[in-house]
Amino acid sequence: MASDQEGFSYPQINQDSCIDCNLCVKCCPITYGVAVHNKPTAFAAHHINNDIRMQSSSGGIFTAIAEYVIGNNGVVFGACFDNWFNVVHDYAETSEDLQKMRGSKYVQSRIGSAFEQVGRFLDQKRLVLFTGTPCQIAGLKSYLRSDNEYLVTQDIICHGVPSPKAWNKYLELFSKKGPIQTISFRNKDTGWSEFSMKVTFATEQYRRDLSKDYFLKAFLRNLCLRPSCYQCHFKTLHRESDITLADFWGIEVVLPAMNDDKGISLVLINSEKGKQVFQAISKDLICKPVDYLQATKYNKAATQSISLPEKRQDFLAHLNELPFDSLVEKHTKEKIRTIFRRFVLKIGSKTKKKLLHNTTKG
Ligand SMILES: Cc1cc2nc3c(=O)[nH]c(=O)nc-3n(C[C@H](O)[C@H](O)[C@H](O)COP(=O)(O)OP(=O)(O)OC[C@H]3O[C@@H](n4cnc5c(N)ncnc54)[C@H](O)[C@@H]3O)c2cc1C
């Protein structure tokens, strides 16, 4: 795999070693995708353990599923930070080790040798939970090339994945503060809906909400996502995974009594295996059934790719030239100017109306 100048990795074929078996093409989930015909069932849910819920991005359902798998001598794969805060796929075999997977990391995770490791655990007939983006689930399934009774998959409703290079440039902003100890993209100190980025150091901490943190701004304005995210093949309500997790955006309309701003997950059960796992963990959850169309109505990312901003290319092309904060300022300034212009126009038209009114009155 080699990174391009935007920081995204792509496979490179070494023509000297290639034996023309064409397997890489045959297991491409884009070219040979599987069409799923199912009717998911949906739930609004959260973990009964408040600590787990507060450490998780939405309702902590990932932890409940993962604990079930670990409890059955299984192995859990998910996205973690490595020692340098790169996002990578790794596995856990104990409950304590699940901590590193908890919480959304809004960066494309490096799969590395995770698919091969999954294959080896499945050969040993160990129960395996693989979690990731819908495209990673499709990739794993094509790589394995057959269904496996020991494999459970859980994906997420995915906005899109930012460039690891952009993430590293953002981390450079903290280089003078000493070694980073923890990072949370979804800190809930000021609530689940108004989440913030929190970075802790030995003697201080940084916390800024989603409208002010430079990385969250770039992520939510779609400035640094992988090109394929702008035309994602995996945005559908008929998914290859057994279970899909997401934030239950719109809970205040759909089930207002359940919303305490600590995080509610939207859970889609996509298969019989998913149903069995969900039944087994239901003792750890507060959960209510919902119509799946109503449940996804406020979550466009379930079915629609994000739009490609004009400035994306320019933003990523200048990653090496400007500090990350200046780059984000530069590429979001227009928006503020537009908002300001709109404000001035509104004030202008109000003043005009008032003048007109006064003139008419006069
Ligand atoms: C890149 C990304 C985009 C998302 N976009 C949306 C969205 O638009 N709308 C929405 O409703 N929900 C979105 N989510 C999902 C949401 O943020 C929660 O992850 C989900 O609700 C599960 O939360 P939880 O509380 O059950 O568990 P948590 O403990 O919060 O989640 C942990 C799970 O997330 C996985 N994960 C974390 N980071 C990554 C990563 N970089 N790549 C692959 N898997 C990862 C872990 O492997 C694990 O399965 C997104 C998540 C990610 C990672």
PDBQT file of the ligand as one rigid body, heavy atoms in Angstrom, charges set to zero:
ROOT
HETATM    1  C1  LIG A 401     -15.468   7.735  10.392  1.00  0.00    +0.000 C 
HETATM    2  C2  LIG A 401     -16.816   7.634  11.083  1.00  0.00    +0.000 A 
HETATM    3  C3  LIG A 401     -17.914   8.316  10.573  1.00  0.00    +0.000 A 
HETATM    4  C4  LIG A 401     -19.164   8.214  11.183  1.00  0.00    +0.000 A 
HETATM    5  N1  LIG A 401     -20.235   8.883  10.654  1.00  0.00    +0.000 NA
HETATM    6  C5  LIG A 401     -21.455   8.787  11.225  1.00  0.00    +0.000 A 
HETATM    7  C6  LIG A 401     -22.581   9.479  10.688  1.00  0.00    +0.000 A 
HETATM    8  O1  LIG A 401     -22.476  10.215   9.691  1.00  0.00    +0.000 OA
HETATM    9  N2  LIG A 401     -23.799   9.325  11.283  1.00  0.00    +0.000 N 
HETATM   10  C7  LIG A 401     -23.952   8.521  12.384  1.00  0.00    +0.000 A 
HETATM   11  O2  LIG A 401     -25.065   8.427  12.891  1.00  0.00    +0.000 OA
HETATM   12  N3  LIG A 401     -22.910   7.834  12.924  1.00  0.00    +0.000 NA
HETATM   13  C8  LIG A 401     -21.662   7.956  12.375  1.00  0.00    +0.000 A 
HETATM   14  N4  LIG A 401     -20.597   7.264  12.902  1.00  0.00    +0.000 N 
HETATM   15  C9  LIG A 401     -20.848   6.257  13.950  1.00  0.00    +0.000 C 
HETATM   16  C10 LIG A 401     -20.943   6.795  15.369  1.00  0.00    +0.000 C 
HETATM   17  O3  LIG A 401     -20.022   7.866  15.540  1.00  0.00    +0.000 OA
HETATM   18  C11 LIG A 401     -20.621   5.694  16.404  1.00  0.00    +0.000 C 
HETATM   19  O4  LIG A 401     -19.389   5.071  16.062  1.00  0.00    +0.000 OA
HETATM   20  C12 LIG A 401     -21.599   4.602  16.457  1.00  0.00    +0.000 C 
HETATM   21  O5  LIG A 401     -22.829   5.165  16.792  1.00  0.00    +0.000 OA
HETATM   22  C13 LIG A 401     -21.209   3.521  17.483  1.00  0.00    +0.000 C 
HETATM   23  O6  LIG A 401     -21.174   4.090  18.736  1.00  0.00    +0.000 OA
HETATM   24  P1  LIG A 401     -21.136   3.261  20.098  1.00  0.00    +0.000 P 
HETATM   25  O7  LIG A 401     -21.452   4.248  21.171  1.00  0.00    +0.000 OA
HETATM   26  O8  LIG A 401     -21.996   2.040  20.031  1.00  0.00    +0.000 OA
HETATM   27  O9  LIG A 401     -19.664   2.698  20.195  1.00  0.00    +0.000 OA
HETATM   28  P2  LIG A 401     -18.257   3.421  20.195  1.00  0.00    +0.000 P 
HETATM   29  O10 LIG A 401     -17.454   2.793  21.262  1.00  0.00    +0.000 OA
HETATM   30  O11 LIG A 401     -18.367   4.875  20.175  1.00  0.00    +0.000 OA
HETATM   31  O12 LIG A 401     -17.702   3.019  18.753  1.00  0.00    +0.000 OA
HETATM   32  C14 LIG A 401     -16.672   2.138  18.556  1.00  0.00    +0.000 C 
HETATM   33  C15 LIG A 401     -16.861   1.515  17.208  1.00  0.00    +0.000 C 
HETATM   34  O13 LIG A 401     -16.504   2.420  16.170  1.00  0.00    +0.000 OA
HETATM   35  C16 LIG A 401     -15.524   1.799  15.345  1.00  0.00    +0.000 C 
HETATM   36  N5  LIG A 401     -14.647   2.839  14.801  1.00  0.00    +0.000 N 
HETATM   37  C17 LIG A 401     -14.124   3.893  15.465  1.00  0.00    +0.000 A 
HETATM   38  N6  LIG A 401     -13.358   4.602  14.636  1.00  0.00    +0.000 NA
HETATM   39  C18 LIG A 401     -13.365   3.985  13.436  1.00  0.00    +0.000 A 
HETATM   40  C19 LIG A 401     -12.728   4.210  12.202  1.00  0.00    +0.000 A 
HETATM   41  N7  LIG A 401     -11.917   5.254  11.996  1.00  0.00    +0.000 N 
HETATM   42  N8  LIG A 401     -12.961   3.344  11.192  1.00  0.00    +0.000 NA
HETATM   43  C20 LIG A 401     -13.747   2.271  11.362  1.00  0.00    +0.000 A 
HETATM   44  N9  LIG A 401     -14.401   2.002  12.520  1.00  0.00    +0.000 NA
HETATM   45  C21 LIG A 401     -14.211   2.850  13.538  1.00  0.00    +0.000 A 
HETATM   46  C22 LIG A 401     -14.792   0.842  16.278  1.00  0.00    +0.000 C 
HETATM   47  O14 LIG A 401     -14.133  -0.163  15.559  1.00  0.00    +0.000 OA
HETATM   48  C23 LIG A 401     -15.964   0.313  17.070  1.00  0.00    +0.000 C 
HETATM   49  O15 LIG A 401     -16.701  -0.628  16.321  1.00  0.00    +0.000 OA
HETATM   50  C24 LIG A 401     -19.318   7.392  12.333  1.00  0.00    +0.000 A 
HETATM   51  C25 LIG A 401     -18.206   6.726  12.872  1.00  0.00    +0.000 A 
HETATM   52  C26 LIG A 401     -16.961   6.845  12.259  1.00  0.00    +0.000 A 
HETATM   53  C27 LIG A 401     -15.780   6.104  12.844  1.00  0.00    +0.000 C 
ENDROOT
TORSDOF 0
